[in-house]
Amino acid sequence: MTEKEVKLIVGALLHDLGKVIHRTGVNINHSESGYQYLKEELGWTDKEVLESVRYHHKGNLKNAKLEEDSFAYITYIADNIASAADRRETTEKEDKGFEKTFPLQPVFNILNQKDGERKETYYEPKMLDQTINYPQAEKKQFSDSFYKEVLDRIKDCLRGLEWKDPRYINSLLSVLGATLFYVPSSTNKGELGDVSLYDHVKITAAVSSCLYQYLEEKGEKNYKKCLLEEETAFWEEKAFLFYSMDISGIQNFIYTIHSKDALKQLRARSFYLQIMMEHMVDTLLERLSLSRANLIYSGGGHCYILMPNTQAVKKKLEEYEKDMNEWFLNQFDISLYVASGYTEVTANTLRKDADQLYTQMFRNVSNKISDKKLHRYSAEDIRKLNEFSKAVSQQECRICKRLTEKIHEEGDGYVCPTCYELKRLAEYIMNDKMCFFGVFQEGDKGVPLPGNMVLVAMDKEEITKYIKEEKICRVYAKNGFYTGQNVETTIYVGDYMAKDYSTFEDYAKAGVEKGHIERLGVLRADVDNLGQAFVAGFAKEYRTLSRTATLSRHLALFFQYYIRQIFAEKQRKVAIVYSGGDDVFLVGEWNEVIEASMDLQEALHKYTNASLTISAGIGIYQPAYPISRMALEVGELEDASKNYSGKNAVTLFSTRDEYTLEDGTQMDTGTYSWKELKEEVIGNGANVGKLSSLKQFFDENQERGMSMMYHMLELLRQKMDQKVDKLNIARLIYMLARLEPVKKGDSKEEEEEYKRSKEAYRSFEENIYEWCTGNASKEDIRQLITAMNWYSYLIRNRSTKSNKKEKEKER
Ligand SMILES: [Zn+2]
């Protein structure tokens, strides 16, 4: 990237800096105040930047005496392309005026809403920090002093800026992201106000870079003519490529391991893939002379990038895909594969969807990627693969089971170089201080990355040293730590892990003291219909690139950052193995995993204003059960939830038993909507749930009760399995009667206790009758079976505990 291009991008990123200044209480128009600030406060003299800021509106631009290749023309039209849809609204309607203290509205207000409906909620004015900013009904206003603080933070970053190093753009983007994410781009009362100022300036910068390269390749230097005077025609030119890349095989790559310290290994592999994806995106952007402003979305092995439509870019894309796949083939055989695709689009496509163009753009790239996946390897690739597998003197890696020649011998077998390095990385990422990750030209240590690079974890001191010595290609800072060197890219990693629990065994044992069965809980979940939400979740008139970018970033932030807070708040005894895109893989103490799943569902519900739902599967296992099997089986549980009508469901424990419901549908035993789980299976508030009823009764009557509960469970199962036509009511009555309390004596206390337990028995008996007899539905019985299973897991170790106490007493 040339110095000129860096200036173009910085100019575009700062073109609306005046809005921040204006909102601190300075009453001059934002183009002028931004310009004056950069010139006087910061002493900048670069006309490329200054002109872009001062003349990005048509009125000023027309009258300004600028050279015909001033970047102001690019910034002007890029600003329009980024925000056109919103601006159009104001020209059509009466001007309702501006209100500079206006808070940002969530894009979720208009996501997946029925025609014309929209919710009225707002974000609390704040900068990005650890706490989740949930949409709220209250409309809190911004203050002058908030904007002053924002301005100070941006100023600090701008002071260190160096035009020669494109990496500074990433750090500027990080700062703008942290400060302007909850700041509205527009405070015009006639507009929606749901696109953040950050997303607006970012898209403006992305479009600017594209236009510059596009016009360069055409040899067009007269920006004034083609972007201002003949603007309308330019909107119809296919100046952009909308590009998407997808890595397949991620899930299998992470979970197909055999290792004693599986949890550490899984977390290291999952982190490795996330950072590899970032590195691949950065490598591509670097080859194309673009910045991360052009990255519209990245997560879960998938990304969208806006690019210029030039021959040079197309050629580089082809090379890039080839390079990446060659590297993957060498490094991991066929387990990981990159597929990409692009489609040529006009500026008009990016701002309106009257002819379904925007929707079509997403469909086009996704079709191209699907095609590629069908024709993965060329004849040449296959020949290479065969050669590779014929090679002699290979040994099997004990962790990933791949055959390799280079091998590390360890006490209990051989480990391939990648697994060897990943083992070291696993140790580092457990250490909070090692939050910097440097990418180097290949050396003798470090985890391999595409492009013959390696990744090394470091602490602040080390990384600072390497940056000074200029020995480092790229720096990633995990979860918002800054070196102060202004070259790092902040990445968010949802890597929550309960304190003092670091192995599957630790987690399995975590509930034993409470009486729980010693088991590991495993959860897999993902958002329902997310692809659809991206492509068509907004009404036509709202489908713009800025809005898509805002939606993407909110979701990425939720799954890669806020998710840590959700579990930390309640100190859940769980560990996140993987959380990216909209996918979550969680392990933990089994009952805590169920609780955590509800935390997650409720948080997402609040966070997205009920516009998105999530489905999950939860299995429970012996900690020594192979992780790849767990992943597979829990994946099936998740599928069962996805097949539930309306999704938005969770499947507990097992899909092994299938039952036919009254209306003939096949139902997995443990699949419930979240609402049903909370209200009917567990019980909350006014809803008498099955689990809470069992707890209430049996917690007091365990000695005699438990064997009876197992008998009842057996009876209910027979009915559900349709081995018997009718539930054996007589038998049920008999069993219940055996639970009836008997009076122990005539003292006042004994009398009281009898009365209490009699009452408890009556209400329990009533509930069971209601659920199992008369007009009882199969749903009630199904829920009761789940609750009984659940309860039996909760108390499995309870008797041993009382035994222990007895023994202690004896001593
Ligand atoms: Zn290996």
Residues whose N, C-alpha, C, O or C-beta is under 5 A from the ligand:
A	BS01	ZN	C397 I399 C400 K401 C416 C419
